[in-house]
């Protein structure tokens, strides 16, 4: 096919229209608030879990390490360092795993507040 006979399609125009608040489903609003609450709860829970695991191992990062555990009694962990050689993971890995959920909690809180305050999407026309 020759390049002079090619036909170009016209560009597609997309417009975003604002709905009136009464036209937005309450299920949609409830789903947004529910998802922000779930993000808040799971972010806090995962951050606390990673923090407690790091604390149990004496503030050493266990990610990408291979320790051999002997026993766990009353939150004290015995690690067998003689039979296996292992290295502790970089603390930046554990910091990322601990503070990334904290950032998601902050963002979910901000978006949740904005969604509750500005849920209707703007000022409706009063004509």
C-alpha positions as CSV (number, residue, x, y, z in Angstrom):
1,X,0.0,0.0,0.0
2,X,1.4,3.4,-0.9
3,X,1.9,6.0,1.7
4,X,-0.1,8.6,-0.3
5,X,-3.2,6.5,-0.3
6,X,-3.3,6.0,3.5
7,X,-6.2,7.5,5.2
8,X,-5.8,9.0,8.7
9,X,-8.6,8.7,11.1
10,X,-9.8,11.8,12.9
11,X,-8.8,12.2,16.5
12,X,-11.2,10.9,19.1
13,X,-12.6,13.5,21.4
14,X,-13.4,12.6,24.9
15,X,-15.2,14.8,27.3
16,X,-15.8,14.3,31.0
17,X,-19.2,15.4,32.2
18,X,-20.0,16.2,35.8
19,X,-23.0,14.5,37.2
20,X,-25.4,16.0,39.7
21,X,-24.9,14.7,43.2
22,X,-28.3,13.0,43.2
23,X,-27.3,11.0,40.1
24,X,-24.3,9.5,41.8
25,X,-25.1,6.1,43.5
26,X,-24.8,5.9,47.2
27,X,-23.3,2.4,46.7
28,X,-20.4,4.1,44.8
29,X,-19.9,6.6,47.6
30,X,-20.0,3.9,50.2
31,X,-17.6,1.7,48.3
32,X,-15.0,4.6,48.1
33,X,-15.2,5.3,51.8
34,X,-15.1,1.5,52.6
35,X,-11.9,1.1,50.4
36,X,-10.2,4.0,52.2
37,X,-11.0,2.5,55.6
38,X,-9.6,-0.9,54.4
39,X,-6.5,0.8,53.2
40,X,-6.1,2.5,56.5
41,X,-6.5,-0.7,58.5
42,X,-4.3,-2.9,56.4
43,X,-1.6,-0.3,56.1
44,X,-1.4,0.2,59.9
45,X,-1.5,-3.6,60.5
46,X,1.2,-4.4,58.0
47,X,3.5,-1.6,59.3
48,X,3.1,-2.9,62.8
49,X,3.7,-6.5,61.8
50,X,7.0,-5.7,60.0
51,X,8.1,-3.5,62.9
52,X,7.5,-6.2,65.4
53,X,9.4,-8.8,63.3
54,X,12.3,-6.5,63.0
55,X,12.2,-5.8,66.8
56,X,12.0,-9.6,67.5
57,X,15.3,-10.1,65.6
58,X,17.1,-7.4,67.5
59,X,16.6,-4.6,65.0
60,X,18.1,-6.6,62.2
61,X,16.3,-7.0,58.8
62,X,15.3,-10.5,58.1
63,X,14.4,-9.9,54.5
64,X,16.8,-11.8,52.1
65,X,18.5,-13.5,55.1
66,X,18.4,-17.2,55.9
67,X,18.8,-17.8,59.6
68,X,18.1,-21.2,61.2
69,X,15.8,-20.9,64.2
70,X,16.3,-23.1,67.2
71,X,13.3,-22.1,69.3
72,X,10.9,-19.4,70.0
73,X,9.9,-19.0,73.7
74,X,8.0,-16.0,75.1
75,X,8.9,-13.8,72.1
76,X,12.6,-14.7,72.5
77,X,14.1,-16.1,69.4
78,X,17.1,-18.5,69.4
79,X,19.0,-18.4,66.2
80,X,21.6,-21.0,65.2
81,X,24.5,-19.1,63.9
82,X,27.1,-21.9,64.0
83,X,25.5,-24.4,61.6
84,X,24.6,-21.9,58.9
85,X,26.1,-18.8,57.6
86,X,23.7,-16.0,56.9
87,X,23.8,-12.3,56.5
88,X,21.2,-9.8,57.6
89,X,19.4,-8.0,54.8
90,X,19.9,-4.3,54.2
91,X,17.8,-2.2,56.6
92,X,16.6,-0.2,53.7
93,X,14.5,-3.2,52.6
94,X,12.7,-3.4,56.0
95,X,12.3,0.3,56.1
96,X,10.6,0.3,52.7
97,X,8.3,-2.5,53.8
98,X,7.5,-0.7,57.0
99,X,7.1,2.8,55.8
100,X,5.4,2.3,52.4
101,X,2.2,1.2,54.2
102,X,2.5,4.3,56.4
103,X,2.6,6.4,53.2
104,X,-0.5,4.6,51.9
105,X,-2.3,5.3,55.2
106,X,-1.5,9.0,54.9
107,X,-2.6,9.1,51.3
108,X,-5.8,7.2,52.1
109,X,-6.6,9.5,54.9
110,X,-6.1,12.6,52.7
111,X,-8.2,11.2,49.9
112,X,-10.9,10.0,52.3
113,X,-11.2,13.5,53.8
114,X,-11.2,15.1,50.4
115,X,-13.9,12.6,49.2
116,X,-16.1,13.3,52.2
117,X,-15.7,17.1,51.9
118,X,-16.0,17.3,48.1
119,X,-18.1,14.2,47.4
120,X,-20.5,15.8,45.0
121,X,-17.7,16.8,42.6
122,X,-18.1,20.5,42.6
123,X,-20.7,23.2,42.7
124,X,-23.9,22.3,40.8
125,X,-25.5,24.8,38.5
126,X,-28.3,26.6,40.2
127,X,-30.1,27.6,36.9
